[in-house]
């Protein structure tokens, strides 16, 4: 499976959990820590992200940046 | 440093559009307004029309839309955003013009302006965010509130005898001959967001061809006003809002004109 990862801006995240619902892999979860504004923010908790961008598309605060392996890289890895 | 190692050779497939400013959004967690802003700005970026677009901000929760959208913006009086957009379009006919309005703005105080703008067939895009409540002022009943919906001014639920029926302004607008493209979308799941993006893109394409008014309703959520969590709003939208406000195109080009 193509591997991906997300970078979450913990300061703009408001912990609305819409991305957690949208993630088909269940790789996101709320952290136990809070950010400067007092919200529990979302973090990548499992290493099964495929870079499908679903979480980033529904994120109201545009806090998520998604990275994905290119196809050549994937072929090389396999 | 550690992140750079993790991202080793991966390519960026999604990031915040450059047409959104870096300001912290004042919206409540999970608000549909912010998603709509983001998608509008993504379309602006993809069509490369940042220099050629003018937006009109309304009064309501999205009153500070001009702080977040990095394009030319104009604030309008309450309910008059479509009238102001008309003026802008007539003075600058080569620019893309859109008005961004909520349900208190467009369906209550601005009903007359909206209907006449669409009836004149002004060549603008109207984005209508419908969450069935007055979010900014503290969750009062809006014309679009559902029957039985509890708000701060209808604490026992909206009742027909006292408050009348919810207003389906999009259906009303679809009857007018000036309307070219009328659609109802949502922004609560990735799929619906993608459809909304497509609708916005179509609307700007039609505007380029000077076809007439495009009207996009977005059935949105209001976790603070509905007094539920953002996660629960997804269920609420699907169970209560969509049966009354069904998603889909109400008027598409090529269909018989009314």
HADDOCK unambig.tbl for C-alpha pairs under 7 A between the chains (distance, minus, plus):
assign (segid A and resid 12 and name CA) (segid B and resid 24 and name CA) 6.78 0.50 0.50
assign (segid A and resid 14 and name CA) (segid B and resid 29 and name CA) 5.34 0.50 0.50
assign (segid A and resid 15 and name CA) (segid B and resid 29 and name CA) 6.74 0.50 0.50
assign (segid A and resid 16 and name CA) (segid B and resid 29 and name CA) 4.99 0.50 0.50
assign (segid A and resid 16 and name CA) (segid B and resid 30 and name CA) 4.91 0.50 0.50
assign (segid A and resid 16 and name CA) (segid B and resid 230 and name CA) 5.78 0.50 0.50
assign (segid A and resid 17 and name CA) (segid B and resid 231 and name CA) 6.40 0.50 0.50
assign (segid A and resid 18 and name CA) (segid B and resid 30 and name CA) 6.75 0.50 0.50
assign (segid A and resid 18 and name CA) (segid B and resid 230 and name CA) 6.89 0.50 0.50
assign (segid A and resid 18 and name CA) (segid B and resid 231 and name CA) 6.14 0.50 0.50
assign (segid A and resid 22 and name CA) (segid B and resid 189 and name CA) 6.60 0.50 0.50
assign (segid A and resid 22 and name CA) (segid B and resid 190 and name CA) 6.83 0.50 0.50
assign (segid A and resid 53 and name CA) (segid B and resid 14 and name CA) 6.58 0.50 0.50
assign (segid A and resid 54 and name CA) (segid B and resid 190 and name CA) 5.52 0.50 0.50
assign (segid A and resid 57 and name CA) (segid B and resid 190 and name CA) 5.94 0.50 0.50
assign (segid A and resid 58 and name CA) (segid B and resid 35 and name CA) 6.68 0.50 0.50
assign (segid A and resid 58 and name CA) (segid B and resid 188 and name CA) 6.91 0.50 0.50
assign (segid A and resid 58 and name CA) (segid B and resid 189 and name CA) 6.29 0.50 0.50
assign (segid A and resid 58 and name CA) (segid B and resid 190 and name CA) 5.66 0.50 0.50
assign (segid A and resid 59 and name CA) (segid B and resid 35 and name CA) 6.80 0.50 0.50
assign (segid A and resid 60 and name CA) (segid B and resid 30 and name CA) 6.20 0.50 0.50
assign (segid A and resid 60 and name CA) (segid B and resid 31 and name CA) 6.58 0.50 0.50
assign (segid A and resid 60 and name CA) (segid B and resid 32 and name CA) 6.79 0.50 0.50
assign (segid A and resid 60 and name CA) (segid B and resid 34 and name CA) 4.77 0.50 0.50
assign (segid A and resid 60 and name CA) (segid B and resid 35 and name CA) 4.48 0.50 0.50
assign (segid A and resid 61 and name CA) (segid B and resid 25 and name CA) 6.83 0.50 0.50
assign (segid A and resid 61 and name CA) (segid B and resid 34 and name CA) 6.36 0.50 0.50
assign (segid A and resid 62 and name CA) (segid B and resid 16 and name CA) 5.46 0.50 0.50
assign (segid A and resid 64 and name CA) (segid B and resid 15 and name CA) 6.87 0.50 0.50
assign (segid A and resid 65 and name CA) (segid B and resid 14 and name CA) 5.55 0.50 0.50
assign (segid A and resid 65 and name CA) (segid B and resid 15 and name CA) 4.62 0.50 0.50
assign (segid A and resid 66 and name CA) (segid B and resid 12 and name CA) 5.91 0.50 0.50
assign (segid A and resid 66 and name CA) (segid B and resid 13 and name CA) 5.60 0.50 0.50
assign (segid A and resid 66 and name CA) (segid B and resid 14 and name CA) 5.00 0.50 0.50
assign (segid A and resid 66 and name CA) (segid B and resid 15 and name CA) 6.58 0.50 0.50
assign (segid A and resid 67 and name CA) (segid B and resid 10 and name CA) 5.76 0.50 0.50
assign (segid A and resid 67 and name CA) (segid B and resid 11 and name CA) 5.35 0.50 0.50
assign (segid A and resid 67 and name CA) (segid B and resid 12 and name CA) 4.33 0.50 0.50
assign (segid A and resid 67 and name CA) (segid B and resid 13 and name CA) 5.45 0.50 0.50
assign (segid A and resid 68 and name CA) (segid B and resid 10 and name CA) 5.19 0.50 0.50
assign (segid A and resid 68 and name CA) (segid B and resid 11 and name CA) 5.45 0.50 0.50
assign (segid A and resid 68 and name CA) (segid B and resid 12 and name CA) 6.43 0.50 0.50
assign (segid A and resid 68 and name CA) (segid B and resid 13 and name CA) 6.45 0.50 0.50
assign (segid A and resid 69 and name CA) (segid B and resid 10 and name CA) 4.62 0.50 0.50
assign (segid A and resid 69 and name CA) (segid B and resid 11 and name CA) 6.18 0.50 0.50
assign (segid A and resid 70 and name CA) (segid B and resid 10 and name CA) 6.51 0.50 0.50
assign (segid A and resid 70 and name CA) (segid B and resid 11 and name CA) 6.51 0.50 0.50
